[in-house]
């Protein structure tokens, strides 16, 4: 075994966990889960059967990653944030055939206690503020906050807010990496150096 599992954790037979990953106290990883390399699963995390977690993701304490959720490389899930997989759950009605797919793209950050409603995509390097409720797709590099989540700005891959208008056009250089970000027709792109 080339990953670390705390003695209190349960990893069901058949689960795939990549090299260098760390599974902490009271975690449960179901048999169908696919977890990449150098992933950290914090205390009391649950990972369902139909879940893919990419390399170098960090899933902080008390997060349940339910079926039909995919985290691409480098996603950060803050403490106690929430995923759903059924849009209109009822205890007395079976809806397992109605699971909706949720995709969190490369490098995105999901702040503490935020909720990601099933069927949404959070774009590359987007930043969801603590406590926000995401009920529609979030564009790449967008900064969203509130209930329901609304975009209030743009973020760099470094994780700093960029001085760009919400709408319109513009360009700015990241102070930390010197990368140039260009906003055109409400879409932000990082330019190659």
Helices and strands as residue ranges (DSSP letters): E 4-5, E 10-11, E 16-17, E 22-23, E 28-29, E 34-35, E 40-41, E 46-47, E 51-53, E 58-59, E 64-65, E 69-71, E 76-77, E 82-83, G 96-98, E 102-104, E 109-110, E 115-116, E 121-122, E 127-128, E 133-134, E 142-145, E 150-155, E 161-162, E 170-173, E 180-184, E 187-191
